Amino acid sequence: MSPRKDRWVFSFSFLLFCASSIPTRGSARLLQEPSPQEYFRSLQAGKASLAYFNRNVSPGPQPFLEQIEDSAEALQDYGISVVKVNCPNEDVSRYCAKENTLRKAYLFRGNLLIREFPTDALFDVNSIVANVLFALLFNEVKYVETLADLQNIENTLKGRSNMVFAYVPATGTAEHRAVMEAAFVYGTVHQFVLTTEATLLKDTGSDEPDVSSARLLFCHCQRATDLTQPCRRTAMEQALTKLNIHRHLKLMAAPLVTEVAEDPEKVSTVHLQLGLPLVFILSQKETYEADRRTAEFVAWQLLGKAGVALLSRDLVDLNVLLRSNVALKTPDEGVAIKYLVLEDANEVITLVEDKNKVKQIQEDEEEEDEDEKENNSQDVQDDQVVEAVSRDKKRELHLEQILALTEETFDSALSETSRTVVLFYASWEAVSLAVLRSYVEVADHLKGVEGVLLSRVNCWDWPGVCTKENVTQFPTVKIYEKRERSVTYDGMWGTEELTSFITLSRVSCPLKLATIDEAEGYLRGDFPSELSSYHHTSLLGVFSTATSEAREAFEEAGNILSGHVTMGMYFEDDALALSRKYEVSPPALLLARGGGRSVEGIALSKQSAQDMARMIRYELLDVFPEITVQNLPRYLQLGKPFVILFSDGDIGQVEGEEMLKLAKGTPQRVFVACWLNLKKTPVGRGVLKTYFATVPSLPVLVWVNLHAGGQVFQFPSEQPITETNILSWLEKLKAGLEIPSSTLSEEDWRPPLPAYDFLQMMETAMPELPLLHTSHPRGDMPRRQPPESPGADTTVQEEPSQENKAEKVGSPGRDLRGTAPRLAAREKQGKKHSEL
């Protein structure tokens, strides 16, 4: 259904809902005029009626009769009949008594009297409808006078239901009627609460409220989980009419954030149907959680003013600039969706509240596009890490769990904790800032782990510490054990890899085992409790008393590999019995894969610790591995050709078994047999496009030698993937009988922009100053300033002073990260070398 048709249907439903509020002069015919006996006989259980007892001899209050006649049709829409009972002159019963016939009206439900109304309280149609519904809805609408009463109702509703809190200056008004009519419709969905106390309106937190005007607040108690905090409230900014209340409650019932997976042009939500704009936050799979938090933050700020949707770029092919991160769809017919680049969530809010903001942003982007065309030759980011840091430069890092060390505190911190992890970084350097983000996530993973202290040293501020610790590159991570020894991390900078390294470093490497039972248990995977969540191949070194030299090399190799592998060592008197069980002689290595189901024995020859560490790394490699971004460097270091099976998902059982036989049957592993899952490692599609220009049908088997020639061969697609067929194909390759599908370029990867020649730049800028005389007299050294780098001034947040701590506290989810760089269209320091 088109948005225009949606809005027409919704408008028609509004008209139906509001029809009962239009009084009709001809409605007097709905008014019944029975005798008292006839009236009471006609009362039905559960049916409500409003009765006015009148004497024929009495002229009666004519204005009141006119109003009660006019209200008959409005009340009939709610199932309430209006009756004028004619009392005979001789009837002196309670309701026909002289004093009652002139001054009171009665509300009955069946034969039960609900309420008596003085006629002066029923002065017009609004007051009649409001007071009658108020009396009937005594369970659905609670009246409160104090803040304590309101809080008690809130507390009972938390986690269960929402509340509609209304303030009216007086009962019987049009606003009171609108609230009661809304309660009649929505009273079973929300708890309605009413007050006429102006002080209570002020106590709810409204900023200097106008007590002469009615107000309505929607209290989100169903979402509340903290009983000590009040429910979040959303005020209705429009006047209290039945139409506006209905509209507001419809908006409150809509999802806070709508997740969409289709073209925004086709999306229609209740917000668009009600004439409000819809904001799209553009996201992608890698940053979904952060973008979801951003969308929720924006949605709360714009609740009742606009809708918010989360649109995944992975699911919808958008023909817009990659840097766009926000889209705005208005309810106006024929107006195109606007795709924008905004810095943070506050700009999104301003975008909705200030209609001129859209035009201003688009004009800015047009100016920037013109600048880009003029400088097209320079419009290339020459460092992806710098670009990523620049993109997220306003994202505040929470460094509370990471201790900042100085020259004064460094030594004492290392001696107070059994294991101290130190990140040495430079606050102006892009890779350091990127790693610092991973380090913060590591701190979250290891929160509460005893005996591990995560700390950091900014080498720009404390160069003496870094020089003393022999830190020659940034960033560097070292683990210190009570100053006795340190281990330097040399792996990848991802959160998972760093966390694994720190966790594995908590266990001695090699771990010395005292009995054969402990050694056997180690081979079965009975690791120390610190490694309960890690699953590694068990590697056990077995040594006799006569192999002390090999044992010392093994221990040194363990120090080299600490944090990367788990190693055990057994050198007791009965070590010979353990080695014989697995048909090896000490010194030997025992490798247990798959929880000890198979144990492989490897004899150790005389070799250095470095050679032994290299051999252990090699033996721990999988025979038929799945290649990922993380483990690819380990296999590239072997310097061997690759036979890769590319698959769109898990490989079939038959193909897997045949490839495993191929890998195990190849003598000395002359090539690396492996496979790559394109669903888990999407970059594989780019690899295939490099090999073949277009992605071939999957699965596809490929031979590539990255170390010699770069030729790429494709296994014949018409042949089944079996060990025999693959070996036959490899023989043809060796004999030169196959034509390569492509040959990779031998050119080195270079930055797209030339490097700076700083000396030439200095000579050009200041030709009168000889370059060999740039030193400064002692005492006149200029103050050292860090090189400018995108984001260096705001990404690393040092501990703030007490004065400005409050100013630095931000709401979660305010940064627009992820799919679109927040500052890509605003600040392009990295793209044009403007940091100089």
N, C-alpha and C positions, 0 to 999 in steps of 0.2 A: 504494500500500500504506500502511495507517495506521501511525503511529508505534508503536502497541501491537503490531501484527503484526510490524513490523520487529524490535522488541526480542525477540519470541518466537523468530523465526527465528534471530536472532543468538545468543541463549542456547542454542538447540539445536545450533548449529555449535560453540559452546564445549564442550558436553557431548561431541560427537563427537571434538573435538580432544583432550580430556582423558581420554577413556575408557581409553587405554592406560596411564595412571598408576595405575589402581586394581588392586592385586594380588588374585589369586584363588587360594584354597588348592587348588582343584581343578586348577590348571594343571600339576601334576606329570605328568599324562598326556601333555603336549606334549613332555616330555623323552625323547629317543631314547637307546637303550642298545646301540649296535652294538659289534662287535669292532674292533680297530685297522684290520685290512684292509678291513672293510666301510666303516668311516668314511672312510678316505682315498680309496676308490673312489667314494664318493658325493659328494665335494667337486666343486662346479661353479664354473666361472670367474665371477668377479664376485660370487659369493654369500659372505656373511660367516657365520661360525659360531664360537661359543664352546664349547670342548671342555675337559672335565675327565676325566683318565685315572685310573681307579680299579681297584684289585685286589680280587678277591673275598675274598682271605684277610685283607685289611686292613679293620678296622672302619670306617676313614675318618673324617674330621672331620664328624660328623653335623650340627652347626649350619650349616656351610658348604654341605652338600648340600641342606639345607632352603631356604637363601636362594637357591641357584642354581636350584633347582627353581621357587621362587616368581617368579624373574625371567624364566622362559622365555616366558610370555605377553607381558610388557611388551616384551621384545626382539624377539619375533616380529612385533610391530606395525611395527618398523623393518626388517623383512626379515632379521633375524639369528636363526639357529637356535641352540638350546642343546642340547649333546650330552654325555651321560655315557658315555665309552668304557670298556668292561670289558676289562681286560688279563688275558690268561691267565697262569697262574703261571710258565710256561716262557718268556714273552716278556720279554726283557731289553733291548729297543730303547730309544732315547733317551726317548721319551715315557712308556714303561711302567717305566722304571727306578724303583727303590724310593724314591730321594730326590725324584723328580718327582711321583709319584702322590699324595703326601701334601701337597705344598706349592704346587703351581702349577696355573694354568689357562691355556689358550692361545686366542688369537684368530686365526683364519684368514680370508683372503679368497681363495677358490679354494684352490689348493695352497700359497699364499704365507702364511708366518707373519708376522703383523703385530705382535703383542705378547705377551709372557709376563707374567702377573699372579701375584704371590704371593697365596696364598689369604687371608692376613690383611688384604690391601687390599680384598677383596671381602666385607665383613662384613655387608652387608644388601642389599636390593634396590636402594636408591638408589645405593649405591657401585658395584654391579655395572653398572647401566644407565649411570651417569655415566662410569665409566672406560672402558667398552666404546665408547660413542659418542665420547668424547674421543679415543680411539685411532683410530677410523675417520675422524673429521672433522679430521684434522691440517691439511688445507688450508683448511678453512672456519673453524677456530678457532685463532688464534695465541695462544701463551702468551708474555707479556712479564714482565720483571723490573725494568726501569729505565724512567725517564721518556723517555730518549733513544730506546729501542726503540719506545715508544708514539708518539712524535712522528714517527719515521721512517714508521711505518705510516700515520699521519694524512696526512703530506705526499704519500704515493703515492696516497691516495684522493681528495684534494681535486679537486673538479670532476668526479669520476667516480662515487663510490659513498659510501654512509653507513657508519658504524661503530657496532657495539654493544659497549660496553666494560663488562665485568662483573668485580666483585671478590667473591671468596668466601674466607672465612677458611681453609678447607681443602678439598681435593678429596674426592670421595666423599660429600659431604653432599647433602641434599635440594635445596639451592639450586644446587649444582653440576649435579645431574641436570636441574633445570628449565632451566638455561642451555643444556645440551647438547641437550635435546629441542627447544628453540626453534631452536638452530643447525641441527638436522637439517631443520627445516621452512623456515627463512628464510636458511640459509647461502649460497644462491645469489643472494640479493637484497642482503644486507648482509654486511659483513666483521665477524665476531665476534672479539673479543679478550678473553682471560681472564688474570687475575692473582690470586695469593694474597698479594702483597706489600702490607702495610699502609702502608708508606711511599709507595708509588706512588699509593695512593688519596689520600693527603694532598697529593701533588705535583700532582694533577689539579685542585686548587683547591677541593675540598670543604671547607666550614667546619667544622673540628673533627669529622671523621667518626667514627662509632662503628665501630671496626675489628672489633668482635665480630659485627657484622651485615653480611650481604651487601648489595652495592649494584649498581645497573645504570644506566648513562648511555648515552643515545642521542646520538651525535655526528653533527651535520648537515654532513658533509664535502662532500657533493655540491653544496651551495650555496656553499661557500667559494671565494672568488676570490683572496684575499690569502694567498700562501704563507707570509708571515711571521706570520700570526695563527693561533691554534689554532681548531679547528672549534667552532662553537657547540654547547653540550651541554645536554641536557634530562634531568634525573634522574627516575627512576621512584620515586615516593614510597611505593608499596605494597611489601609483602613480596615476595621473589623466589619466586614460584610460577609454574608453567607458565601458568595462567590469566591472571595479572597481566602476565606478559611478553608473552603473545599480545595482550592488550588494549592494552598500551603501544605495541607495534609497529604495531598497527592505527591508533592515534591519530597516530603519527608519520608514517604513510604517507598520511594524509588531507591534502587541500589546506590550506595555511596559512590562507588566507582564501577562503571560498566566496562567489562572487557569485551572488545570487539575484534573480529577476525575477518572483516570484509571492507570493501571500499567505503571510506567515510561518506561519500556521496549517497550511499544507499542506507546509511544508518539513520534510524529515527528513534528517539527516546521521548519520554514524557516531557522532558524539558523543552524540546523543540516544539512539541504539540501545544505546550502552554506559552509559547512565545519567548522562550529563553534561549540563549546561546549554548552551544555544546563545545567544550574544550577537549581536544585530544592530546594526550601525552604520548609521544612516539617512543616506543621501547624496542628492546631486542632481548633474545633469550639470555645472553650473558649478564645483563644488568636488570633482569626482571624484578628481583626483590627490591632493589634500590628505587627503580622507577615506580613500583607499586606504592612504596612509602611516600614518594613525592606526590603521586596522584591522590593518595588519601589525604595528605596534608592540604593540597590545593582544594580538594572537594569539601573539606570541612570549612575552609575559609569562604568558599563560594556557595555554600549550601543555601538554597532558596534564591540564588541569583543566576546560577548557571549549572549545567551538568558537566561531569568530568568522565572521560572514557580513556581507557588504556589500550592503545593500538600497537600490536606487535608487527614490526617490520618483517619479521621472519615468516609471517603468515600472509601478508598482503604485499603485493608488488606495487609500491608507490612510485609514481613517476615525478618525484620531487627531489630537491637537493638533499644529499646525504646529511648535511649539517643541520637541516631543519629538525627541531625537536618538539615543536608545539603546532597544533592546527586549531583553527577557530571556525566553527560552522554556525552561522546565524539562521534564525527561523525565516528570514526574509526570502521571498521567492526569487529565484534567478541570481542570487548573490553567490559567487564562487567561494569555495573554502580557501581560507588564507593560511599558508604555511609559513611559520616564522622561526627565527632563532632567538631564544631568550636566555638570559643569564641564570636566573634563579626563579624560585616559585613566586616570590613577591611580584615579579614582573608579570606573571600570568594573572595574578589577582588584579593588578592595575590594568591589565589589558581588558578585563571584563568590566571593571568599574569606570574606566575612562575610555570612551569610544574613540577619542582622538589619538589614543596611544597606538592603535593598529596602523593608522596612516603614517604616524611618525616613524615607527619601526620599519615599515616598508620603504619609506623614503631613505632611511639610513642604509638599508640593505642595497637599494639601487645605487647609492653613491659608492658603496663598497664594491659592488659588482663592476662599476666603471673603473675603480682603482685597480681591480684585479685584471681587467682587460689591458690597461696601460702597462701593468707590470707582469704580464703573463709569463715571461721567461723566468721570473723569480718565484712564481706562485707554486712552489714545490716544497713540501716539508722534508727536510733532509735528515730528520731523525724522528722515528716513530715514538721513541720514549719521550723526547722533548714535547712532541705533539700531545701525547697522552697527559703529561704533567700540566701542560698549558691548558688543556681542555678542562681539567678538574682543579684548577688552581685555587678556586674558592671553597673547595670541599675541606672542611675543617677535620683535622685528624684528632682523635681522642687518645692522647698520650698519657692518660692518668696511670695506666698499669705498667708503664715503662719508665724506669728511673733514669733521670738525666744525671750523668756523672761529670765531674770537673776534675781539675788537677788536684784539688784538695780532698775529694771524696773517692777517687778511683781506687786507690790501694785499700782503703778501709772497707769499701763495698765488696771487694774480691775476697777479703779475709773473713767477712762475717757470714757468707753463704757458702754452702758446700759446692754449688755449681752456679756460676754466673755467666750469662750469655750477654755479650756486648756487641752492639752494632756500631761500627765506626763509619761515619758518613760526613758529607759536606752539604750544608744546607742550601747551597746554590747550585748543586749539581743534579741534573735531571734523573739519572739512574738511581742516585741515592734517595731522592724523594719518592721514586716509584717503589723501591725496595722498602722504604719506611712504611708505606701503606700495607705491604704484605706483612711486615713485622708487627704492625698493630693487630692484624687479624690473627697472627700466631699467638700474641699475648692473650687474645680472647679465647683461643683454643686451650691454652695452658693455664688459664685462670684457676687458681685453687690447687695447682700441683705443688706439693711441698718440695723444698730443697732446690728450686730453680728460680733464679732472679733474672728477669729480662731488663736490660739497661741499654743506654745509648751514649755515645760521645760525639759531639759535633766537632769535627777536626778543624773547622774554620775558627771556632772559638778557642779550642784547646789543642793547638798543634803539638805542644810538648808531649802530651799524653800519647798521641798517635805516633810521634817519632820514637818515643821510648818503647812502644809496643810493636815497632817495626811494621807499621801499617803504611804500605807504599801505594795502595790503590783504593779507590772508593767505589762502592761500599765494600766493607769487609766485616764478616761475622766471626767472632772467636768465642770459644767456650773455655772458661777457666775453672779449674778444680782446686780451690784453696791455694791458688798461686803455685801449686806443685807442677802442673803441666797445663798446656793449652792446646786446643784443636782448632784449626782454621777451616771454615766451611768453603768448599770449592764446587758446590752443586748449583742447581738452578734456583732462581729467586722466587719461585712460587710459594704460596702459603703452605701447601701440603708438603712440599719438599723440605722447607725449613723446619716445620713442625716435626716431621719424621726424624730429621737430623738431630734435633735437640732431644727428642725422646730416646732415640737409640744411644745417644751419648751418656745417658744416665746409667747405663749398664756397662760394667767393665768389658773391655774388648782387648784380648780374649777373656772370657769368663772361665775361671779355674774351677774345675769339677773335682770333687773329692772321692767319689766312689763310682763303681761301674754302674750301679743303679741310676745315679745322677746322670752319668754319661748316656745311658740308654734312654732315659727320660728326655734328655736334651735332643737326642736324635728324633724322638717322637713328637717334638714340638712343645715340650714342657718348659717354656721360657719363664724368666722372672716376671713378677706381677706387673712391673712397669711396662712390659711389652705385651700385655694381654690382648690389646686391640690390634697388634701387628702380626702379620703372617709372612714369615720369611723362610727361605731354605735353611735348614739347620746345617751348619758347617762345624765339624769337630776335628781338631788336630790331636793326633795320638802320638806320644813320644815315650821312649824308654829312657832309662837313666844314662844310656850310652850315647844319646843323641842330643846332648845339651846345646850344641851349636845350632842345629836346626830349630830347636825349641826357642832359642833366643831370637833367631830371625823371624819366627812365627809371632812371637810377642811384639816385636818391633813392627811387623806388618799389621798386627792388630791395632797398634797406636796410629798407624797411617790411615787405616780404614775405619777408625772409630767414628760412629755417627752414620755410617753408610751401610754397614753389614753387622750381623750378629755372629760372633765366633766363640766357640768353646774350646777348651784345652784340657786334655787328660794325660798326666805323666806319672801316675802312681806305679807301684811295683807290679801290679797285675795288668798293666797296659798291653803287654804282649798277648794276653788272653783275649782282650777286646779286639785287637787288630786281627788275630787269627780268625775270629768269628766272621769277619768280613773279608778274609782272604787277602790281607795286605800285611806288610811288615813295617814297623816303625822306622823312621818317621813317616806318617801317612796322613792324608786328609780323608774324612768320611763326609759325604754329602748326602743328606736325606731330603728328598723332595716329596711333596704331597703328604706331610705329616708322618713321615717315616715308613711309608708303604714300600719304598725302594731306597736302598742305601748303596751308594757308589763309592768304591775305594780308589784313592789316587795316591801313588807313591810320591814322596817328597825327595827331591835330589838336593844336593848342596847348592844353595843359591842365596843371593842377598835378600834383605828384607824388601827392597823395592821390587825385585823380580818376583818374590813370593806374593806381594800385594797385587802385582799385575796379574799373576797366574790365578789368584783367588777371584779377582774381579771377572776374569774370563770364564772360569768354571761356574760362576754364579749366573752367567747369562743363560736365558732360556734357550732350549734347543730350537724351538719353533715359536718365536715371540710374536706378539701383536705389537706393531710399531705405533708409537704415540709421539707427540711432540716432546714429552718428557724423557723418554728412553732412547730416542733416535741418536743422540750424541754418543752413547755408549757403544752402539753398533757401528757407527761411522768410524770410531777410533780403531776398529779392527782393520781398516784399509782393504776390505774385501768387496767383491761384487755382491749385489743384492738380487735375489729371486723373490719378487713380491707378488702376493696374491691380493689384488684389490677387490673388496667385497662391499656391497651395500647392505651392511648388517653383519650378523654372525655368519661365518662360513659353514657350508654344509658338512655333515659328519663324514661323508665319503671323501670330499676334498681335503678336509682336515687330517684324516688318517693317512691319506696318500702323501701329503706334504710333510707330515711328521716322519714317515718312513724315509722320505727323500733326505730330510735333514739329518736323521740318525745314521743313514747308510752312507753318507758322503764322507770319505776318509779325510781326516784332519780339517774338516769344515772349510773347504776351499771357497765357499760362498756362504752368504747369510740367507737362509730360507726363512721367510717371515710373511706376515699378512697385515693388511691395514683395513680397518673398519671405517668406511666413509661417514657413517652416522655418528660415531664417537669422535672421529678426527676429520672434520669437514675440510681441513686444508688439503686433504688428499685429492679432492676434486681439482684444485688448482695445480697439483702435481701432474695429474693425468692430462690436463689441458696443455701443460708445458711439453709433455711427452708426445701427445697426439693431436694437438690443436682443438679437438673436441673430445668429450668424455665418451669412450667406447662402451658397448654393452657390458654389463657386469654379471658374474665375476670375470676378471681379466688377469692373466699371469704375465709378468713383465720381468725381463732381465735388464739390469742397468749397472754399469760400472762407473761410479762417480769418480774413481781415482785414476782411471786410465782410459782416455778417449771419450768417455761420456756417451757411448753408443747405447741406444735403447732398442730392445727387441721384444716383440709381442708373441706370446705363445699362440699357435693356431687355434682360433676360436672354435673350429669344427671338431677338434679332437677333445676327448674327455681328459680331465686333469687326473692323470695317474702317474705313479712313480716311473713306470716304464716309458711312457710317452714323454715325460719331462726329460729323463736321461737321454733319450734318443734325440730330442730337440737340442739339448745342450751339446751333444756330440757334433751336430750340424753347425752350431754356433762356433765351436772350437775349430772346425774344419773350414770355416769361412763360407758355408753354403747358404747362410741366411742373410737377407738384406735388412739392415736396421730400419726401424720405423722412424727414428729421428736421432740426431746427434746433439747433445747439449753443448752450449757455448763454453769455450774455455776462458772467456773474459772474466776478470775479477769483478766482484761486486763492488762498485764504488758509489760514494754519495752523489746524488744528482746535482749538487751544487759544489763548486770548487771550494777548497779549504781557504781559510784566511791567511794572508801573508801579513802578519802583524807588524813586522819590521818595516815593510814597504809602506803600510798604512801610516805608521808613525813618522816615517821619513817624508811622506807627502804632506801630512798635516803640519809638521813643524820642521821645515827644511833648514832653519837656521840653527837648530840644536844638534850637535854631533851625537850620534848614537852611542859612542863609547864613553860619554860623560853624563850618565844619567843617575849617578849615585847622589844621595843627599847627605849633607853634614849630619853628624850625630846630634840628636835632639831636634832635628828639623824634618824627621821622616813624616810624610803625610799619613793620615789615619787610614788604616787598611779597610777597604770596602770590598765586599764580595762581588764577583762578576754577576751581572744581572742574568737571570734565567727565568723563563716563563713560570710563574707560580712560586718563585722562591720566597717571596715576601710574605705569602699568606698560607702556604701549605703546611710548613713546619710551625706549629704553635708552641712556643715555649710557655712555661708556666706563667700565667698572667698575674699581675699584682692584684691586691685585694680591691683596689679602687675600680678596676675595669673588668673584674671577673664576671660580674653580672651582665656586662654588655656583650661578652663573648659567648654567652650561652645561647645556642640556637636551637630552634625546633628541628626534630628529626625529619629528614626527607625534604629539606628546602632546596637542595641543590638539584639542578637539572643535569643529570649525567647520563651516561649510557649511549643510546643510539646516536644522539647528536651532541657534539661538543658544545658546551655552554657558551664558550667564548670564541668559537671558530669564526664567526662573522664580525666580532667586535675587536678582538685583539689578536693580531697575527704575528706576534713577535717571532715565533719560530719559522714562519714562512719567508720572511724577507730580511732576516738577520738584523732586525731592528733593535735587538738587545744591546748593540754597541752604541 
